[in-house]
Amino acid sequence: MKLGYPLVLSGDTDKPKPSHETTGADATAAVPFKLHNEIETKLKQFEAAEVTYNRLVQRIREIIATALPAGSIVLVVSKGEAQLVEVENKRVWHFPETAGGLYWNGNPADSEDAIAQLEALRAKGAGFLVLPSTESWWLDYYSDFSRHLDKCYSRFLEDESCIVYELGVPTKEAVRSTIA
């Protein structure tokens, strides 16, 4: 028995008939077996997605730990994933976060809000912004925020797992636009 469903239907040691061959009482008995198969398939999909996500988290932690300077303050766009903000030799903050520095369970209202939150944390010393691939939708949804990042800051690193912006070094274009 797995997940409360028998692997072999009681009183029947033969393999259940496919649902298209069943009628009457046999059709009723095939329903739990079909449901069992659907649950097993969903569990396998969930487990595979969880393994992939855990690999992504580990890769991002590795990037933060090894590619960014020691002592850096790093912002990570996350959904509160604690492992993403627990990296040795780095101060890693959730982005966005509450005024008290905790994960804020929500998203900015719009690009203007995202930019304001980013710049407030940059003013507190944040030097890098990490955007995991699972959060890449931010760049489309908050298009003005995306343009702000690309105009004012340089992409420090980009691979299949994340994009890292260096917040402390404005791009040449951003410097020219502030001088003009």
MOJO-V232226 format. One record per backbone hydrogen bond with DSSP energy under -1.0 kcal/mol. CO is the residue of the C=O (numbers start at 1). NH is the residue of the N-H. E is the energy in kcal/mol with one decimal. If there is no record, write none. Layout:
# MOJO-V232226
co;nh;e
CO;NH;E
CO;NH;E
This chain:
# MOJO-V232226
co;nh;e
2;5;-1.9
5;2;-2.2
9;12;-2.1
18;21;-2.1
23;26;-1.4
24;28;-1.3
25;29;-1.9
26;30;-1.7
30;34;-2.5
31;35;-2.6
32;36;-2.6
33;37;-2.1
34;38;-2.2
35;39;-2.5
36;40;-2.6
37;41;-2.3
38;42;-2.3
39;43;-2.6
40;44;-2.2
41;45;-2.2
42;46;-2.6
43;47;-2.8
44;48;-2.2
45;49;-2.3
46;50;-2.5
47;51;-2.2
48;52;-2.2
49;53;-2.5
50;54;-2.5
51;55;-2.0
52;56;-1.9
53;57;-2.6
54;58;-2.3
55;59;-2.4
56;60;-2.5
57;61;-2.4
58;62;-2.2
59;63;-2.2
60;64;-2.6
61;65;-2.6
62;66;-2.6
63;67;-2.6
69;72;-1.8
72;91;-2.7
73;127;-2.8
73;128;-1.3
74;93;-3.4
75;130;-3.3
76;95;-2.5
81;84;-1.0
82;85;-1.2
87;90;-1.3
89;71;-3.4
91;74;-3.1
93;76;-2.5
95;78;-1.1
96;104;-1.3
98;101;-2.0
102;98;-3.0
104;106;-2.3
110;114;-2.3
111;115;-2.9
112;116;-2.3
113;117;-2.5
114;118;-2.4
115;119;-2.9
116;120;-2.0
117;121;-1.9
118;122;-2.4
119;123;-2.1
121;126;-2.2
122;125;-1.7
127;167;-2.8
128;75;-2.9
129;165;-3.0
130;77;-2.5
131;163;-1.7
132;135;-2.1
133;136;-1.4
135;138;-2.1
136;139;-1.4
137;141;-3.1
138;142;-2.9
142;146;-2.4
143;147;-2.4
144;148;-2.3
145;149;-2.5
146;150;-2.5
147;151;-2.3
148;152;-2.7
149;153;-2.3
154;166;-2.7
157;164;-3.2
161;133;-2.9
162;159;-2.4
163;131;-3.0
164;156;-2.6
164;157;-1.6
165;129;-2.2
171;175;-2.0
172;176;-2.6
173;177;-2.2
174;178;-1.4
175;179;-1.6
176;180;-2.4
